Amino acid sequence: MSAPALLHLLPLALALFSVRAACEVIFEERFEDGWESRWVKSDWKRNEGLAGNWIHTAGKWFGDDTDKGIQTSPDARFFAISTKFPQEFSNKGRTLVLQYSVKHEQKIECGGGYVKLMSGYVNQRKFSGDTPYSIMFGPDICGTQTKKLHAIIQYKGQNYPIKKTVACETDQLTHVYTFIIRPDASYSILVDNRERESGSLYNDWEVLPPRKLKDTKAKKPEDWDDREYIPDPDDKKPEDWDSIPAEIPDPKSKKPDDWDEEEDGEWYPSTIPNPKYKGPWKPKIKNPAYKGKWKIPWVDNPEFEDDPDLYVFAPLQYFGIELWQVKAGSLFDNILITDDPEYAKQVAEETTLKYKDAELESFEEAEKKREAEEEREAQAAREEGERRRRSRDHRRDSHSKLRSRDRARDYDRRARSKSARLREDMKSKYSRGYDDDDDDDDDDDDDYYPDHGHDEL
């Protein structure tokens, strides 16, 4: 890189350094050279021949060809890989930020793109779908029904999914997913640095019983007046009230030039609502005793027991990716575990989001090449189909000609054979034509020699 370019990036580097100095980065992975020494590929499903592989690549389209991640391959496989943090991390009294990027190059039809954070000891060689986890987060897509972001947290040995439906991205470009959990039990879910969902662990997960319940025994007080308006006994209906029509002719309506009253009938202009019309006469005034609409009151839930450490997980030690994919091709990159949401935003801006436009251009170019290749293949298939059709037609015509020729030869052979037999018969008959002792032959000779009767002989 040139010196001017380095000087241009210096302010950014200083800004990142100052932010990073004020936060803690528990784990960060850009999948540069040597990444395999930090990760363990699981043997899960390997004996069954269903264990997938991880390819180190930038993908088929990208904004920066040197920015590589790990991609699932081949299709219809289970994938499991994990890494251990340099040291365990407790989020007690601290914010937890989980962030990573994923690109579904395969136009995923059914499969996940989520990741897991795990506590305690994990046998990484046996890491699988049955391995306990503290957090599972990320997109899951299957058909037209499932296109959501998982946000599952573990509490006292049980897994609890978020109650809200949070949509994930479904295109073939790289997206950054961020899950933030704060010490006040609030959370935020970001996609490409934009907040997609937020709230509280208390409300959006069914981990604890609700703080409040509706009082099902409560009844509206008898003196509760929920009439916003009441009749006005002193009010009188204006004399012209009933003469005001609800609709009036539209002054902009004009009779068409080609309107023929003999054929079309009498023309009437269209109508519009009358702004002076106030509806049926109902003398009303504001009710001074109005208390609003009565609502069932909320009461404390006797089963609720607060846990101020609801947001706290057992010390986190591992990051893992465990998936089943019908169609492989998901590429993971830029993994970050930190306690500073602002640092995570800056990392997203300077990695994935920085090359967003360039990646889109690369994708569109790849799509043009793919469509052109598909068109060439389709054209070749059409030409091959036409060639085979002509070949079939040629063989059919040839067979038809052969059959016609064979039939003609057979007919000619049979005709010659019959003609030969007739000649032999004629010779035989002729030679016996003067035998008077053979009455039958004489009769037959009459057929062949009608001009030579017995009288003449």
LORO-144887 format. One line per 10 residues: number of its first residue (from 1); their letters; for each residue x, y, z of C-alpha. Coordinates in steps of 0.5 Angstrom, whole numbers, padded with zeros to 4 digits. Example, Ala and Ser with C-alpha at 12.3 -4.5 7.8 and 13.67 -1.06 7.14 Angstrom:
BEGIN
1 = AS = 0025:-0009:0016 ~ 0027:-0002:0014
# end
This chain:
BEGIN
1 = MSAPALLHLL = 0000:0000:0000 ~ 0003:0007:-0002 ~ 0005:0012:0003 ~ -0001:0017:0002 ~ -0006:0011:0003 ~ -0003:0009:0009 ~ -0004:0017:0011 ~ -0011:0017:0009 ~ -0012:0011:0014 ~ -0009:0013:0020
11 = PLALALFSVR = -0014:0017:0023 ~ -0019:0011:0022 ~ -0014:0007:0025 ~ -0013:0012:0031 ~ -0020:0012:0032 ~ -0021:0005:0032 ~ -0015:0004:0037 ~ -0018:0009:0042 ~ -0025:0006:0042 ~ -0021:-0001:0043
21 = AACEVIFEER = -0017:0001:0049 ~ -0024:0003:0052 ~ -0027:-0004:0051 ~ -0025:-0011:0052 ~ -0025:-0016:0046 ~ -0026:-0023:0048 ~ -0025:-0026:0041 ~ -0024:-0024:0034 ~ -0023:-0028:0028 ~ -0022:-0025:0021
31 = FEDGWESRWV = -0020:-0032:0018 ~ -0013:-0030:0016 ~ -0007:-0035:0015 ~ -0007:-0039:0020 ~ -0014:-0039:0022 ~ -0014:-0047:0022 ~ -0010:-0047:0028 ~ -0015:-0044:0032 ~ -0021:-0048:0030 ~ -0023:-0055:0031
41 = KSDWKRNEGL = -0027:-0059:0026 ~ -0032:-0064:0029 ~ -0032:-0071:0027 ~ -0040:-0071:0028 ~ -0043:-0075:0023 ~ -0036:-0077:0020 ~ -0037:-0084:0020 ~ -0044:-0084:0017 ~ -0041:-0080:0011 ~ -0045:-0074:0013
51 = AGNWIHTAGK = -0040:-0069:0015 ~ -0039:-0063:0011 ~ -0032:-0059:0010 ~ -0030:-0052:0011 ~ -0027:-0048:0005 ~ -0023:-0042:0006 ~ -0025:-0037:0001 ~ -0028:-0030:-0001 ~ -0033:-0034:-0005 ~ -0036:-0033:-0012
61 = WFGDDTDKGI = -0037:-0025:-0011 ~ -0034:-0021:-0006 ~ -0032:-0013:-0005 ~ -0025:-0015:-0003 ~ -0022:-0022:-0006 ~ -0017:-0022:0000 ~ -0022:-0022:0005 ~ -0024:-0029:0006 ~ -0028:-0033:0011 ~ -0030:-0041:0012
71 = QTSPDARFFA = -0036:-0044:0007 ~ -0040:-0050:0008 ~ -0039:-0055:0003 ~ -0042:-0060:0000 ~ -0049:-0060:0000 ~ -0054:-0065:0004 ~ -0049:-0065:0010 ~ -0048:-0063:0017 ~ -0043:-0058:0019 ~ -0040:-0057:0026
81 = ISTKFPQEFS = -0033:-0053:0028 ~ -0031:-0049:0034 ~ -0026:-0045:0037 ~ -0024:-0044:0044 ~ -0023:-0036:0047 ~ -0016:-0035:0050 ~ -0020:-0034:0056 ~ -0027:-0035:0059 ~ -0031:-0029:0059 ~ -0037:-0027:0064
91 = NKGRTLVLQY = -0042:-0022:0062 ~ -0044:-0020:0070 ~ -0044:-0013:0070 ~ -0042:-0012:0063 ~ -0045:-0011:0056 ~ -0045:-0017:0052 ~ -0044:-0016:0044 ~ -0044:-0022:0039 ~ -0043:-0020:0032 ~ -0041:-0024:0025
101 = SVKHEQKIEC = -0043:-0024:0018 ~ -0045:-0029:0014 ~ -0047:-0030:0006 ~ -0051:-0035:0003 ~ -0048:-0036:-0004 ~ -0053:-0042:-0005 ~ -0059:-0038:-0005 ~ -0061:-0042:0001 ~ -0067:-0046:0001 ~ -0067:-0050:0007
111 = GGGYVKLMSG = -0061:-0049:0012 ~ -0059:-0045:0018 ~ -0053:-0039:0018 ~ -0053:-0039:0026 ~ -0048:-0039:0031 ~ -0047:-0041:0038 ~ -0044:-0039:0045 ~ -0042:-0044:0050 ~ -0040:-0045:0057 ~ -0036:-0050:0061
121 = YVNQRKFSGD = -0032:-0055:0058 ~ -0034:-0057:0051 ~ -0030:-0063:0047 ~ -0029:-0060:0041 ~ -0028:-0066:0037 ~ -0035:-0069:0039 ~ -0039:-0062:0038 ~ -0045:-0063:0035 ~ -0053:-0061:0035 ~ -0053:-0064:0042
131 = TPYSIMFGPD = -0048:-0060:0045 ~ -0051:-0055:0051 ~ -0050:-0048:0049 ~ -0051:-0041:0052 ~ -0054:-0037:0046 ~ -0056:-0039:0039 ~ -0056:-0033:0035 ~ -0057:-0032:0027 ~ -0061:-0033:0021 ~ -0065:-0040:0019
141 = ICGTQTKKLH = -0069:-0041:0013 ~ -0073:-0046:0010 ~ -0078:-0046:0005 ~ -0083:-0040:0005 ~ -0085:-0041:0012 ~ -0079:-0040:0016 ~ -0074:-0034:0015 ~ -0073:-0031:0021 ~ -0067:-0030:0026 ~ -0066:-0034:0032
151 = AIIQYKGQNY = -0065:-0031:0039 ~ -0065:-0037:0044 ~ -0062:-0036:0051 ~ -0060:-0041:0056 ~ -0063:-0040:0063 ~ -0062:-0046:0069 ~ -0061:-0051:0064 ~ -0067:-0049:0059 ~ -0067:-0046:0052 ~ -0072:-0040:0051
161 = PIKKTVACET = -0073:-0038:0044 ~ -0075:-0030:0043 ~ -0082:-0030:0043 ~ -0082:-0024:0037 ~ -0081:-0026:0030 ~ -0075:-0023:0027 ~ -0074:-0023:0020 ~ -0067:-0025:0017 ~ -0064:-0023:0010 ~ -0066:-0028:0005
171 = DQLTHVYTFI = -0061:-0025:-0001 ~ -0054:-0028:-0003 ~ -0050:-0022:-0001 ~ -0046:-0021:0006 ~ -0050:-0019:0012 ~ -0048:-0017:0019 ~ -0052:-0020:0025 ~ -0051:-0017:0032 ~ -0054:-0019:0038 ~ -0053:-0014:0044
181 = IRPDASYSIL = -0055:-0016:0052 ~ -0054:-0011:0057 ~ -0054:-0011:0065 ~ -0061:-0008:0065 ~ -0063:-0014:0062 ~ -0065:-0010:0055 ~ -0063:-0013:0049 ~ -0062:-0010:0041 ~ -0062:-0014:0035 ~ -0058:-0011:0029
191 = VDNRERESGS = -0058:-0013:0022 ~ -0052:-0009:0018 ~ -0052:-0004:0024 ~ -0059:-0002:0024 ~ -0063:-0004:0029 ~ -0069:-0009:0027 ~ -0071:-0011:0034 ~ -0070:-0009:0042 ~ -0074:-0010:0048 ~ -0073:-0013:0055
201 = LYNDWEVLPP = -0071:-0021:0057 ~ -0077:-0020:0062 ~ -0082:-0019:0056 ~ -0079:-0022:0050 ~ -0077:-0029:0053 ~ -0081:-0033:0057 ~ -0076:-0034:0062 ~ -0079:-0032:0068 ~ -0087:-0031:0070 ~ -0089:-0024:0068
211 = RKLKDTKAKK = -0089:-0019:0073 ~ -0096:-0017:0072 ~ -0103:-0020:0071 ~ -0109:-0018:0069 ~ -0114:-0018:0075 ~ -0119:-0023:0072 ~ -0124:-0022:0078 ~ -0124:-0014:0077 ~ -0131:-0012:0075 ~ -0133:-0005:0072
221 = PEDWDDREYI = -0136:0000:0078 ~ -0143:0001:0077 ~ -0142:0008:0077 ~ -0136:0008:0072 ~ -0139:0013:0066 ~ -0136:0011:0060 ~ -0140:0015:0055 ~ -0136:0021:0052 ~ -0142:0025:0050 ~ -0149:0025:0052
231 = PDPDDKKPED = -0155:0028:0050 ~ -0156:0036:0050 ~ -0163:0037:0053 ~ -0163:0044:0051 ~ -0161:0044:0044 ~ -0166:0044:0038 ~ -0165:0042:0031 ~ -0165:0047:0026 ~ -0171:0048:0021 ~ -0166:0047:0015
241 = WDSIPAEIPD = -0163:0041:0018 ~ -0167:0035:0015 ~ -0167:0039:0008 ~ -0159:0038:0007 ~ -0158:0033:0003 ~ -0152:0028:0004 ~ -0149:0028:-0003 ~ -0149:0034:-0008 ~ -0148:0034:-0016 ~ -0141:0034:-0017
251 = PKSKKPDDWD = -0139:0041:-0021 ~ -0133:0038:-0024 ~ -0138:0033:-0028 ~ -0140:0034:-0035 ~ -0144:0031:-0040 ~ -0140:0027:-0045 ~ -0140:0030:-0052 ~ -0142:0023:-0055 ~ -0148:0023:-0050 ~ -0155:0021:-0054
261 = EEEDGEWYPS = -0161:0022:-0049 ~ -0165:0018:-0054 ~ -0160:0012:-0053 ~ -0157:0013:-0047 ~ -0163:0016:-0043 ~ -0163:0023:-0039 ~ -0156:0025:-0037 ~ -0155:0026:-0029 ~ -0148:0029:-0026 ~ -0144:0025:-0021
271 = TIPNPKYKGP = -0145:0026:-0014 ~ -0140:0028:-0008 ~ -0141:0028:-0001 ~ -0144:0034:0002 ~ -0139:0038:0006 ~ -0145:0041:0010 ~ -0149:0035:0011 ~ -0148:0033:0019 ~ -0152:0027:0019 ~ -0158:0025:0023
281 = WKPKIKNPAY = -0160:0030:0028 ~ -0157:0028:0035 ~ -0156:0033:0040 ~ -0150:0032:0044 ~ -0145:0035:0049 ~ -0139:0033:0052 ~ -0140:0028:0058 ~ -0137:0032:0064 ~ -0137:0025:0068 ~ -0133:0021:0063
291 = KGKWKIPWVD = -0128:0017:0066 ~ -0125:0014:0059 ~ -0126:0007:0057 ~ -0126:0002:0063 ~ -0120:-0003:0062 ~ -0118:-0009:0066 ~ -0113:-0007:0072 ~ -0106:-0011:0072 ~ -0104:-0014:0079 ~ -0098:-0016:0081
301 = NPEFEDDPDL = -0096:-0024:0080 ~ -0095:-0028:0086 ~ -0091:-0033:0082 ~ -0086:-0028:0080 ~ -0079:-0028:0083 ~ -0074:-0023:0080 ~ -0067:-0025:0078 ~ -0063:-0019:0078 ~ -0058:-0024:0074 ~ -0063:-0026:0069
311 = YVFAPLQYFG = -0058:-0023:0063 ~ -0052:-0027:0066 ~ -0049:-0033:0063 ~ -0044:-0038:0066 ~ -0037:-0036:0064 ~ -0037:-0036:0056 ~ -0031:-0040:0053 ~ -0033:-0043:0046 ~ -0036:-0040:0040 ~ -0039:-0045:0035
321 = IELWQVKAGS = -0042:-0046:0028 ~ -0047:-0052:0028 ~ -0051:-0053:0022 ~ -0055:-0058:0017 ~ -0056:-0055:0010 ~ -0059:-0058:0004 ~ -0056:-0054:0000 ~ -0049:-0051:0002 ~ -0045:-0045:0001 ~ -0046:-0041:0007
331 = LFDNILITDD = -0040:-0036:0008 ~ -0038:-0034:0015 ~ -0033:-0029:0017 ~ -0031:-0023:0022 ~ -0033:-0026:0028 ~ -0033:-0021:0034 ~ -0035:-0022:0042 ~ -0034:-0016:0046 ~ -0037:-0011:0051 ~ -0037:-0005:0047
341 = PEYAKQVAEE = -0043:-0004:0042 ~ -0040:0002:0039 ~ -0033:-0002:0037 ~ -0037:-0007:0034 ~ -0041:-0002:0030 ~ -0034:0001:0027 ~ -0032:-0006:0026 ~ -0038:-0008:0022 ~ -0037:-0001:0018 ~ -0029:-0002:0016
351 = TTLKYKDAEL = -0030:-0010:0014 ~ -0037:-0012:0011 ~ -0041:-0006:0010 ~ -0035:-0002:0007 ~ -0035:-0007:0001 ~ -0042:-0007:0001 ~ -0043:-0003:-0006 ~ -0037:-0007:-0009 ~ -0040:-0014:-0007 ~ -0046:-0012:-0010
361 = ESFEEAEKKR = -0043:-0010:-0017 ~ -0039:-0017:-0017 ~ -0045:-0021:-0015 ~ -0049:-0017:-0021 ~ -0043:-0019:-0026 ~ -0043:-0026:-0023 ~ -0051:-0026:-0024 ~ -0050:-0024:-0032 ~ -0045:-0029:-0033 ~ -0049:-0035:-0030
371 = EAEEEREAQA = -0055:-0033:-0034 ~ -0051:-0032:-0040 ~ -0048:-0039:-0039 ~ -0055:-0042:-0037 ~ -0057:-0039:-0044 ~ -0051:-0042:-0047 ~ -0053:-0049:-0044 ~ -0060:-0048:-0046 ~ -0059:-0047:-0053 ~ -0054:-0053:-0053
381 = AREEGERRRR = -0060:-0057:-0050 ~ -0065:-0054:-0055 ~ -0060:-0056:-0061 ~ -0058:-0063:-0058 ~ -0066:-0064:-0058 ~ -0067:-0062:-0065 ~ -0061:-0066:-0067 ~ -0064:-0072:-0064 ~ -0071:-0070:-0067 ~ -0068:-0070:-0074
391 = SRDHRRDSHS = -0064:-0076:-0073 ~ -0070:-0080:-0070 ~ -0074:-0077:-0076 ~ -0068:-0079:-0081 ~ -0068:-0086:-0078 ~ -0076:-0087:-0078 ~ -0076:-0085:-0085 ~ -0070:-0090:-0087 ~ -0074:-0095:-0084 ~ -0080:-0093:-0087
401 = KLRSRDRARD = -0077:-0093:-0094 ~ -0073:-0100:-0092 ~ -0080:-0103:-0090 ~ -0083:-0100:-0097 ~ -0078:-0103:-0101 ~ -0078:-0110:-0097 ~ -0086:-0110:-0098 ~ -0085:-0108:-0106 ~ -0080:-0114:-0107 ~ -0084:-0119:-0103
411 = YDRRARSKSA = -0090:-0117:-0107 ~ -0086:-0117:-0114 ~ -0083:-0124:-0111 ~ -0090:-0127:-0110 ~ -0092:-0124:-0116 ~ -0087:-0127:-0120 ~ -0088:-0134:-0117 ~ -0095:-0133:-0118 ~ -0094:-0132:-0125 ~ -0089:-0137:-0126
421 = RLREDMKSKY = -0094:-0142:-0123 ~ -0100:-0140:-0128 ~ -0095:-0141:-0134 ~ -0093:-0148:-0132 ~ -0101:-0149:-0131 ~ -0102:-0146:-0138 ~ -0097:-0150:-0141 ~ -0100:-0157:-0137 ~ -0107:-0155:-0139 ~ -0105:-0154:-0146
431 = SRGYDDDDDD = -0101:-0160:-0147 ~ -0107:-0164:-0144 ~ -0112:-0160:-0149 ~ -0113:-0166:-0154 ~ -0114:-0171:-0149 ~ -0121:-0174:-0151 ~ -0120:-0179:-0145 ~ -0120:-0174:-0140 ~ -0127:-0171:-0139 ~ -0125:-0166:-0133
441 = DDDDDDDYYP = -0119:-0164:-0137 ~ -0123:-0162:-0143 ~ -0128:-0158:-0139 ~ -0122:-0155:-0136 ~ -0119:-0154:-0143 ~ -0126:-0150:-0145 ~ -0124:-0145:-0140 ~ -0117:-0144:-0143 ~ -0119:-0145:-0150 ~ -0126:-0143:-0152
451 = DHGHDEL = -0125:-0143:-0159 ~ -0123:-0150:-0160 ~ -0129:-0154:-0158 ~ -0130:-0162:-0158 ~ -0134:-0162:-0164 ~ -0129:-0159:-0168 ~ -0124:-0164:-0166
# end
